[in-house]
Amino acid sequence: MRVKLIASLGPSTRDYDQIRMLLMEGISGFRINLAHGDLAFWKSLISSVRRAEGDIKRPVAVIVDVRGPSIRLGNFSKAISVKAGDKVTFSLDEFSPEDKIIPFPNEEVMEKVREGDVFVMDDGRMRFKIISRGKKSFLAESLTDGVLKPEKAVSFPEREFNMPILTEDDVSGLESMCDEVDYVGISLVRKGEDILYVRNIINKLNPDIYLISKIENKSAVENLDSIIGLSDAVLVARGDLGMNFGLEEIPMLQRRIVRETLRMGKPVIVATQLLESMMSSPVPTRAEVVDIANAVEEGVDALMLTGETAAGSYPIEAVKWLKKVAERAESFYSINVNRMGESVKRRYAKGVVELAEDLGGKLLIYSMKGTTAAIISSLRPKTRTYVGVPSIKVARKLAIMWGLDTRVIPADSYYDGLDKLYTDLLNEKELSEGELAVLTYGLRDYEQVIRVRRVSTADSL
């Protein structure tokens, strides 16, 4: 399967055996959300992922989402049901389930909201309108039925708040986990400067970490090109997009974000509600199946499950269905992207890909840092593509990129690494007698070698 699968971890998938099962079902990356849980919980999840990775012997990416400038309800003892028309008070420091007073510990929000403002939560399923406000609270009318739960994200579509892109807790969490993290998901990115700020901090902790910009709000959509250009990858966060735009806008926004990200040669992930019904059902809806197939056709690098695996009742079944639908979609659709580009590396990668395609051969690459492999992935080669890399850290970052079958092959040189990759594939019977293989490595300044080899089993050890 070319498209990669990512699962969010949480209460439903906190045990080692569950994580191992998810890996065996085809998961290539695991997401951990710093907005929920504590340091001990997060570190235990990462430890289980690395143990399972060693058992399965397949590199897997760990993605950590920082909380960032998200606006959330406070922590309170029990969920509160509300009906359309109910009046609810949101307070800086009070809680009363009987009087429907909900803690909302955010002073900037209290200062900036006004009467008439509409805010949403629970992926847009709950909507409120502010009808009066004071210094430490505001009163809102519920426009929908729903349930208010502790620490739920809240969005004010028509207002922006001057909150830091990383909280102190985010930085503290990353400091403790930076050696085991492959990607950091930046929540609620607004502009390119946000990414530069985060990268400056991350580079001091672990410069090998890649940054994923989550496109969630209107500012991010307005500044899309600069955000993509400064990011290592992009995530279409449909949950928050659905709270900041009309739901009817989401399909077009998704296509635009995916198209622009692929045009700029960066990996792109689609997330949220891919299999929402499987939070409580062992079988998806027809609409969800179509949604997954459409994302595959658009050419996304990876499909990410969120609540389905973090808190759902059927996490393993959800991954099985995601894989089943994605595989069927890939057998039907042909992914085509614009392969043109200005850089020498991209033009070189395009030439290598099209040579392998024209010859009907398999493509073998040895990549020291993963840069050339990532570019080749962005071109969506129609031929099977194998990548050898010198370390597990490089392999983990490539694990969620489209179409790459990555192997850790320590080597003293590009030539040595490429020969070892070829021999390993031959011994594993991934290469067949008589077929063609195109072998190359990352673009170098002074010389480049591309080899076309007719496979012979006599070459095996």
Secondary structure, DSSP 8 states (H G I E B T S, - for coil): --SEEEEE-SGGG-SHHHHHHHHHTTEEEEEEETTSS-HHHHHHHHHHHHHHHHHHT---EEEEE--TT-EE----SS-EEE-TT-EEEEESS--BTTTTEEE---HHHHHH--TT-EEEETTTTEEEEEEEE-SSEEEEEESS-EEE-TT-EEE-TT------SS-HHHHHHHHHHGGG-SEEEETT--SHHHHHHHHHHHHHH-TT-EEEEEE-SHHHHHTHHHHHHH-SEEEEEHHHHHHHS-GGGHHHHHHHHHHHHHHTT--EEEESSTTGGGGT-SS--HHHHHHHHHHHHHT-SEEEE-HHHHT-S-HHHHHHHHHHHHHHHHHH---------SSHHHHHHHHHHHHHHHHT-EEEEE-SSSHHHHHHHHT--SS-EEEEESSHHHHHHHTTSTTEEEEE---SSHHHHHHHHHHHHHHTT-S-TT-EEEEEES--SS----EEEE--GGG--
